[in-house]
């Protein structure tokens, strides 16, 4: 699998990442091992997890497989910290919480360092400088190789990256930012992606298949084993089952038919090759689904198909994004 640099850093990752959101919850140890082996055999290196996935079980499962099933040095292990189960706040970017979370992640992963440590979201309560100083400390201690953020808006990402670059002394440069990005969710193109491109921060798209909608599985009904049929996950998928999304899914299916491939591969190839994108993070229920996603490595979309998909999925941009100078 092709390798790409994450932002303006020396860290190279596979251009498709393996997500572990369901590990320890819907994916047991056997299925997790099958997925990791398929991913590694295909040349994949970037494995993305978080301290809250499965209540910590995702990290624990990955840790059990590191070194035994797959050599630790062959993988780029990325995890996150900052999400909390607190009725009064969703995110905690304080020094105390993040450092404790890092130690706990390392213990569950059974390793003395993570390749990429990401702040899971912006904490409006904690001063941003405090959060960023924790990244510096984690890297300088050797427990973290590279640092990044997730779910930061354009101004939040710009502020964080600029502070890291402008502050005196040696500072940890933000390597990547993780945000949802797909043909049915192009909101990052408004401010986040331009900021990332300008600052040299690599984008790691989550939910690159539009929460499963872009696979075409919902075109003819509601599969009983799908996320949308689950009481717990239905609200997660529902926003992408409207008429606008249906038009996009139909266009993806048409493109797939013309290329003798699948809608999944067309949708994944589109986001993988967007400017600024380093590696979409793909989650799968089993090794078979993952193998289908990984086979996208051989697919490059023709320019005319990319343009058609761009047109049908184009987000609405008005003031201040367009025509502000004429008002």
N, C-alpha and C positions, 0 to 999 in steps of 0.2 A: 504494500500500500504506500502511496506517495506520502512523504513527510513534509510538514510545513513548519516554519518558525512561528512561534506564538508572539505576535507583536514584534517590537524591536528588541528582541532578546535572543540569546543563544539556545533557548529551549525549543527542541523540535518535537512535534507530535504528529501522529497519524491524522490524515484529513477527515477521518470519521472517528468519533469518540464513542465509547460504550458507557451508557448511563445505567445506574444501579438503583433508581428510585424505588423499584418494586422488590428489591432483594430483601429477604428477611420478612417480607409481608406476603406478597403473592408469588415470589420466586424463592424456592427452597435451595438448600445447599447443592443438591444434585443438578438442578437446572442452572444454577449460577455457575457451577463448574463447567458445564457443557457450553454455556455462553462464552465464558472467558477463554476456553480452549479454542473454540471456533474463531473468536476475535483475534487471538494471538497467532493462530495458524494463518490467518489472512493478512498478517502484518500490522495489525492494530496495536497501538501502544497506549493511547490516552484512555484511562478509566476514571470516570467521574462519579463521586459519591458525596455524602454529606453526613455530618454527625447526627442529624435528625431522621435520616432515611431509615424506616423500619425501627425507629426508636433506638438507633445505634447498631441494629442487627446487620445493616448493609455493610458497614465498615468491618464488623466482626467476621462476616462471611468472606469478604474480600481478603482480610488478614489471614484467614485459614488457608486460602488458596495461594497466597503469595509465597514464593520460594519453593513450594512443593509442586504444584501444578504448572506454574509459570515462573521463570526466574524473576526475582524482584527487579533486577537491573534492566530487564527488557520492557518494563512498564513505566509509564508516567502516571503516577497516582495523584489524583486531584481530589481534595475534599473541601468542605465548607464549614464555617462556624458563624454563629450570630443569631440563628433562629432559636427562639425560646418558647416554652409552653408557660406563658404567664398571662393571666386575664387582663393585665394592665399594659402590657407591651408585647409586640410580636418579635422585636429584634433587639439584641443587646450587643452593642459594639464596644463595650467598655473594656479596659485593660484586664481587669480581674476575670471577667467572663471569658473573653477570647483566649487568654493564656491557659485557663483551666480547661477549656474546651479542646485546645490543641493537645494538651497532655493526654486527655481522655481519648482523643482520636488516635494518637500514636499507639496507645496501649491496645485499643481494639484492633488496629491494623497490624499490630505486631511488628512495627518497624520503627527506626529511630529518626526517620525524616519523611516528609511528604514532598513530592516534586512541585505541586502547585496548591497553595492554600488560599482559599477565597473567602472574603467577607460576604456572607449570604445575602445581605441587604443593607440598605442605608438605615442607620439608626438616628432619628431626628433628635434624640435626647442627649446622646453622648457627643461631645465635640469631635468633629471629624479628625482633627489633629491627633487626638488621643488614639483613635482607631488606627490611623496610619502609622503612628509610632509603634504600635504593637506589631505591625507587619515588619518594620525595621528590626525590632527586637527578635522576632521569630527567625528571620533570615540570618541575622548576625550570630544567633545561637547555634545555627546549623540544623535546626529542626525543620526548616522550610527552605526549599531551593528557590522558588519563585512565588510571587504573590499576585492576587487578582481580586476582582469584586464581582458581584452578581446583583442584578436588579437595580442598578444605579441609573437614574435618569441622565439626560444629557448634561445638565448643569452640575449634577453631583459627580459624574465621572470626570468632567473637565476640571472641577475644583480639586478632586483627589489627585488626579494625574499631575496637574500643574503644581500643587503643593509639593508633591514628591520630587519634581524636577527642579523647583525653585528654591527649596529649603537648603540652607548651607550644610556642608558635609556630605558624606556618602549616604544616599537614600535608596530605598528599594523602589525600583521602577515598576509600575503596574504592568504586568505582562498581558493580562487578558481580562475581558468582561463577559459575563454570561447573561444572555437575555433571550427571551422567546422570539423566534424569527422563522417565518414560513410564508408560503404563498397566501395563506389566509390571515396572517398577522405580520404586517410590514410596518408596524408603528415605530420600530427602531430606526427606520430610515429618516425620520423627521429630525432628530437631534442626536440620538445615541451613536448611530453609525458614523455620521460626519465627525463627531467629536473623537471617536475611536480612531478613525482614519487619520485625522490631523495629529493626534497625540501618539500614534504608533502603538495603540493597544489592540490586541487581536480579539476578534469577536468569536465566541463559542455559542452558537445558537442552540437553545433548548427547544423542545417540542417542534423539531423541524418538519414533522409530518402533520402539523396542525392538530395535535392531540389525537391523532389517528384518523382524522376525517379525510385527509388527502390520500389515504390508501384506497379510497373508493368503497370501503366496506359498508357505508351507510346509504349508498345510492339507491338501493332497492329495498331498504327496510332497516330494522334494528336487530342485528345479530344478538342472540341471547347471551353470548359470552363476552360482549363488547363492554367497553367502559361506559358508553352512553346508556346501556341497559342496567348498569349498577346504580343502586340508590345512592351510594357514597360518591361515585365519580360522575354521575350524570350532570350535575351543575358545572363540572369542569369542561365537559365536551359541548354542552348545549349552545354556548355562544357561537360555535362554528357550524351549526346546523341550519343556518338561515338561508335565504334565497341567494344572497351575495356569495356565500361560500359554495352553494350548489353550483353556481355558474363556473366558479373556479375549478371545482372538482371535475365537472364535465369537461372542461378544457384540458385538464391534466389527463383524464382518461382518453380523450381523443388523441392527444399527443402520444400517449403510451401505445395506443393501437397502431398509430402510424409508424412508430419506431420498433414495434414488435417487442415491447418490454412491458413493465407494470407501472401503474400510477405511482406506487411507492418509490420506484427508482427515478421516475421523472421528477417528482416533487423534491426528492432528496438531492438529486444532481443539481437542480435549480438553485437551492439555497447553498449547497456546498461551494458553488463557483461564483457566488456573489462577491463583489468587491469588499474587502475587509474581513471576510469570513475565513476563519482558520480551520475549524472542525465542528460540524454539527454533532450534537450529542444524541445518540439514538438509544432508546430503550426498547426492549423486546420481552415478550412473555416466555419465549423458548428459543433454543438454538436455531430451529428452522426459520423462524421469523428474522432472527439476526442475520442468518446466512443470506437471505433475500436482500436485506438492506446492504450488506457488505458487497454484494455483487454489483453495486452501482459503480464500483471502482473502474469498471471497463466502459462506462457510459459517459459521453460528453454530448450535451444537447446542441443541436444545430442552432445557429444564430436566429433563424427565422422562428423557431419554436420558442426560444428564450424571449424573443420580442413579443410573440403572441401571448405568452404567459404573463409577461410584464404588463401588457395592456389590460388583460382581463382582470388582473389582481391589483391594479394600480390604486393606491390609497388616495383619499381625497385630501389635498393640501391647499389650504387657503391662507389667509393672513395669519401669522406673519411670514409663512413659508414662501408664498408666491405673491407677486404683484404688489408688494407693500410700497415700492417706490413710486407707484402710479397713483396712490391714494392721496 
